[in-house]
Amino acid sequence: MNDEGQAPESLGDESKARYERERDEQTRLRSLRALSHMLPVLSLIYAAGAVLFLVSPPFTPNTPHVFICAISSALVLLVWAGMRVDDARFDTPVSIATILVAAGMGLTMYAVSGDIGNTTTLAISIVTAGALLYRFSMFVMMVAVVFIGWLPLAHGAAIGPYSLGLFHLWAATLVGALVLWSRRQLMFGLHEEAQEADAMRRLATEQARTLVRARDAALASAQVKGQFLANVSHEVRTPLNGILGLLQLIDSSALPKPQDDYLREVHKSGRSLLAIVNDLLDLSKIEAGEMRLESVAFDLISMTEEIAVNYASAAHAKGIELITEIGPNVPSEVCGDPLRLRQVISNLVNNALKFTKEGEVTR
């Protein structure tokens, strides 16, 4: 996948070429890092071979083989010390240097020994190159160097040893190619997984940002709505209190029937409307986190009787008797929030009247 999470098959030619360049660049860097870990091991193997030839000489003369392994070990360490694993440009020179050291060591040892059966070192060099390198072009160069150097040295040997040595080299070439192909496929798979993980991370980050923006927008919208509701409630409550105040100044006893009943109904409806406006104002305060309870002195008995008067007509219309009973131990004056208490008692009485079919409601 590319940075946007698209598979390479779904990209255009230009995007696909760019994706392949990025993939090759990242894969070459991984190959270079792998070389940085393998080269010290290869140098140790060459050094161990030099020690082994020195302790237990397999050839006569033996000294050249010891020097060849020791020099190869030193050259590999030199290549390893001069490489930079964070720069993909070092991949080509390091690969060529590894090829020259491995193939040159094998060909030199074969030339010094003079035994055509000693092609094991060359075969091992080919397999090692397949395990260390990344590009097939470098591997083909390695194989070409080995065969070009081996064929003149083996010219004139008996057909049996010659065929056996050639078979060893071709078998090592095939094994090295398979190792190189498997390593490339593994690197490509790792690159695909890394790209997919990066695309998923980008997608998750973008979704998180989208959710944060949506949350902020919702909070801002709720705050604006709450502020608008509070402003409207204040604006409505002010003239409504004025209407209710003027209604109280009208003497209903001076009005003929049924106008006095109309006045009472208007007064009752105004109080109900005021209660609704107060509820809306309380809702806006709760949403804004500004809901506070007052603590003032008020007459509890008078407030209870006023509530009973407000709901008396509703109880009468349903044929229900509304009875107010106040215990002797209840003080007439208490401290608290009269508006909130009035809302609670009014809601209780309203629900009692709503769900009572017959009988009475006692408070």
C-alpha positions in Angstrom: 0.0 0.0 0.0 1.0 3.6 -0.5 0.8 6.4 2.0 -2.9 6.8 1.3 -3.5 3.1 2.0 -4.1 2.1 -1.7 -2.8 -1.1 -3.2 -0.2 -0.7 -5.9 -2.5 -2.4 -8.4 -5.0 0.4 -8.1 -2.5 3.2 -8.7 -1.7 4.9 -12.0 1.6 4.4 -13.8 3.3 7.4 -12.3 2.1 6.6 -8.8 3.0 3.0 -9.2 6.5 3.9 -10.4 6.9 6.2 -7.4 5.7 3.5 -5.1 8.2 1.0 -6.5 11.0 3.5 -6.1 10.1 4.0 -2.5 9.8 0.3 -1.9 13.2 -0.4 -3.5 14.8 2.4 -1.5 13.4 1.1 1.8 14.3 -2.5 0.9 17.8 -1.5 0.0 18.2 0.2 3.3 16.9 -3.0 5.1 19.4 -5.0 3.0 22.2 -2.7 3.9 21.3 -3.1 7.6 21.3 -6.9 7.2 24.7 -6.7 5.6 26.0 -4.7 8.5 25.0 -7.6 10.8 26.2 -10.3 8.5 29.6 -8.9 7.5 31.2 -9.2 11.0 30.0 -12.9 11.1 31.5 -13.5 7.6 34.8 -11.9 8.8 34.7 -14.2 11.8 34.2 -17.2 9.6 37.2 -16.2 7.4 39.3 -15.6 10.5 38.3 -19.0 11.9 39.3 -20.6 8.6 42.8 -19.0 8.8 43.2 -20.4 12.4 42.0 -23.8 11.2 44.4 -23.9 8.3 47.2 -22.8 10.7 46.4 -25.5 13.3 45.5 -28.3 10.9 47.1 -27.7 7.5 44.9 -29.2 4.7 47.1 -28.1 1.9 50.7 -28.1 1.0 52.0 -25.4 1.0 49.7 -24.1 3.7 50.9 -20.6 4.4 49.2 -18.9 1.4 45.8 -20.2 2.4 46.3 -18.8 5.9 47.2 -15.4 4.5 44.3 -15.5 2.0 41.7 -16.1 4.8 43.3 -13.6 7.1 43.4 -10.9 4.4 39.8 -11.6 3.4 38.7 -11.3 7.0 40.5 -8.0 7.3 39.0 -6.7 4.1 35.5 -7.6 5.2 36.0 -5.8 8.5 37.3 -2.8 6.6 34.2 -2.8 4.3 31.9 -3.1 7.4 33.7 -0.3 9.2 33.4 2.1 6.2 29.7 1.5 5.4 26.7 3.7 6.5 23.5 1.8 7.1 21.4 5.0 6.8 22.4 5.7 3.3 21.1 3.5 0.5 23.9 4.7 -1.8 26.3 2.4 0.1 24.3 -0.7 -1.0 26.1 -0.9 -4.4 29.7 -0.4 -3.3 29.3 -2.6 -0.2 27.7 -5.4 -2.3 30.5 -5.2 -5.0 33.1 -5.2 -2.3 31.5 -8.3 -0.7 31.4 -10.0 -4.1 35.1 -9.3 -4.8 36.2 -10.5 -1.4 34.2 -13.7 -1.5 34.8 -14.6 -5.1 38.4 -13.5 -5.0 39.2 -15.5 -1.9 37.6 -18.7 -3.4 39.4 -18.3 -6.8 42.7 -17.5 -5.2 42.5 -20.5 -2.9 41.5 -22.7 -5.8 44.4 -21.4 -7.9 46.9 -21.9 -5.0 45.7 -25.4 -4.1 45.7 -26.6 -7.8 43.0 -29.2 -7.0 40.0 -29.0 -9.2 38.0 -30.9 -6.6 38.4 -27.9 -4.2 35.4 -25.9 -5.6 33.6 -26.0 -2.2 34.9 -22.6 -1.3 33.5 -21.1 -4.6 30.2 -22.8 -4.1 30.0 -21.5 -0.5 30.8 -18.0 -1.8 27.9 -18.1 -4.3 25.4 -19.2 -1.6 26.8 -16.6 0.8 26.4 -13.9 -1.9 22.7 -15.0 -2.3 22.1 -14.6 1.4 23.9 -11.3 1.7 22.9 -9.4 -1.4 19.6 -7.8 -2.4 19.6 -7.2 -6.2 19.8 -10.0 -8.8 22.2 -8.0 -10.9 24.8 -8.2 -8.1 24.2 -11.9 -7.8 24.6 -12.4 -11.5 27.9 -10.4 -11.3 29.0 -12.7 -8.5 28.2 -15.8 -10.5 29.9 -14.4 -13.6 33.1 -13.6 -11.7 33.2 -17.1 -10.3 32.6 -18.9 -13.6 34.9 -16.6 -15.6 37.7 -17.2 -13.1 37.0 -20.9 -12.6 36.8 -22.1 -16.2 40.3 -21.1 -17.2 41.8 -22.6 -14.0 39.9 -25.9 -14.6 40.8 -26.1 -18.3 42.7 -29.3 -19.1 41.4 -31.2 -16.1 39.9 -34.7 -16.4 36.3 -34.8 -17.5 35.1 -36.5 -14.3 36.4 -33.9 -11.7 35.7 -31.1 -14.2 32.0 -32.1 -14.5 31.7 -32.6 -10.7 33.1 -29.2 -10.0 30.8 -27.6 -12.6 27.8 -29.4 -11.0 28.8 -28.0 -7.6 29.0 -24.5 -8.9 25.6 -24.7 -10.8 24.0 -26.2 -7.7 25.4 -23.4 -5.5 24.1 -20.9 -8.1 20.6 -22.3 -7.9 20.6 -22.4 -4.1 22.0 -18.9 -3.9 19.3 -17.6 -6.4 16.6 -19.2 -4.3 18.0 -17.7 -1.1 18.1 -14.3 -2.7 14.6 -14.6 -4.1 13.2 -15.7 -0.7 15.0 -12.8 1.0 13.7 -10.3 -1.5 10.1 -11.6 -1.1 10.5 -11.4 2.7 11.7 -7.8 2.4 8.9 -6.8 0.1 6.4 -8.4 2.5 7.8 -6.5 5.4 7.7 -3.3 3.3 4.0 -4.0 2.4 3.1 -4.6 6.1 5.0 -1.5 7.2 3.2 0.6 4.6 -0.2 -0.9 5.6 0.5 -0.3 9.3 1.5 3.3 8.5 -1.7 3.8 6.4 -3.8 2.4 9.2 -2.1 4.7 11.7 -2.7 7.7 9.4 -6.4 6.7 9.0 -6.8 6.2 12.8 -5.2 9.6 13.4 -7.4 11.3 10.8 -10.5 9.6 12.3 -9.5 10.7 15.8 -9.1 14.3 14.5 -12.5 14.1 12.8 -14.1 12.9 16.0 -12.5 15.6 18.0 -13.7 18.2 15.5 -17.2 16.8 15.6 -17.2 16.7 19.4 -16.0 20.3 19.6 -18.6 21.4 17.0 -21.4 19.6 19.0 -20.2 21.2 22.2 -20.1 24.6 20.6 -23.6 24.1 19.1 -25.0 22.9 22.4 -23.5 25.9 24.2 -25.0 28.3 21.6 -28.4 26.6 21.9 -28.2 26.7 25.7 -27.3 30.4 25.6 -30.1 31.1 23.1 -32.6 29.2 25.3 -31.5 31.1 28.4 -31.8 34.4 26.6 -35.2 33.6 25.2 -36.4 32.3 28.6 -35.3 35.5 30.3 -36.9 37.7 27.6 -40.2 35.7 27.8 -40.3 35.6 31.6 -40.0 39.3 32.1 -43.2 40.4 30.3 -45.0 37.3 31.6 -44.3 38.3 35.2 -45.6 41.8 34.3 -48.8 40.2 32.9 -49.3 38.1 36.0 -48.7 41.1 38.2 -51.3 43.1 36.4 -53.8 40.2 36.6 -53.3 40.1 40.3 -54.3 43.8 40.5 -57.7 43.1 39.0 -60.4 42.4 41.5 -62.2 39.3 40.3 -65.1 40.0 42.8 -66.0 43.2 40.9 -66.5 41.3 37.7 -69.7 39.7 36.7 -70.0 36.0 35.9 -68.5 34.3 33.9 -65.8 37.0 33.5 -64.4 36.3 37.0 -64.0 32.6 36.0 -62.2 33.7 32.8 -59.9 35.9 34.8 -59.0 33.0 37.1 -58.4 30.7 34.1 -56.1 33.4 32.5 -54.2 33.7 35.8 -53.9 30.0 36.1 -52.7 29.6 32.5 -50.2 32.4 33.0 -48.7 30.6 36.0 -48.5 27.4 34.0 -46.7 29.2 31.2 -44.4 30.8 33.7 -43.6 27.3 35.1 -42.8 26.1 31.7 -40.5 29.0 31.0 -38.8 28.4 34.3 -38.2 24.8 33.4 -36.6 25.8 30.1 -34.4 28.3 31.9 -33.4 25.6 34.4 -32.6 23.2 31.5 -30.3 25.8 29.9 -28.6 26.4 33.2 -28.1 22.7 33.7 -26.5 22.3 30.2 -24.3 25.3 30.9 -23.3 23.9 34.3 -24.6 27.0 36.0 -27.5 25.5 38.0 -27.4 26.9 41.5 -29.9 26.6 44.4 -30.9 29.6 46.4 -31.2 29.8 50.1 -33.8 32.4 51.2 -36.6 32.5 53.8 -40.1 31.9 52.4 -43.5 30.8 53.7 -44.0 27.1 53.1 -47.6 27.0 54.0 -48.6 29.9 51.8 -46.7 28.4 48.9 -48.5 25.1 49.4 -51.9 26.7 49.5 -51.1 28.7 46.3 -50.2 25.5 44.5 -53.4 23.9 45.7 -55.4 26.9 44.4 -53.7 26.6 41.0 -54.6 22.9 40.6 -58.1 23.2 42.2 -59.9 23.7 38.9 -58.1 20.8 37.2 -59.1 18.5 40.1 -62.7 19.8 40.0 -62.9 19.1 36.3 -62.0 15.5 36.8 -64.3 15.1 39.8 -61.3 14.6 42.2 -61.1 16.2 45.6 -57.8 17.9 46.2 -57.0 18.1 49.9 -54.1 20.0 51.5 -52.9 18.7 54.9 -50.1 20.4 56.7 -48.8 18.8 59.9 -48.6 20.8 63.1 -44.8 20.3 63.3 -44.2 21.9 59.9 -42.8 25.5 60.4 -44.4 28.2 58.4 -41.2 29.9 57.4 -38.2 27.9 56.1 -34.9 28.6 54.2 -34.4 27.1 50.8 -35.1 27.7 47.1 -38.8 28.4 46.8 -38.8 28.3 43.0 -37.3 24.8 42.9 -39.5 23.5 45.7 -42.6 25.0 44.0 -41.6 23.1 40.8 -41.2 19.8 42.6 -44.5 20.0 44.5 -46.3 21.3 41.3 -45.0 18.3 39.3 -46.0 15.9 42.0 -49.5 17.3 42.2 -49.8 17.4 38.4 -48.8 13.8 38.1 -51.2 12.8 40.9 -54.1 14.4 39.2 -53.1 13.0 35.8 -53.0 9.4 36.9 -55.9 9.5 39.5 -59.2 8.4 38.0 -61.4 9.0 41.0 -61.2 9.7 44.8 -58.9 12.3 46.2 -55.4 13.6 46.2 -53.9 14.5 49.5 -50.8 16.6 50.0 
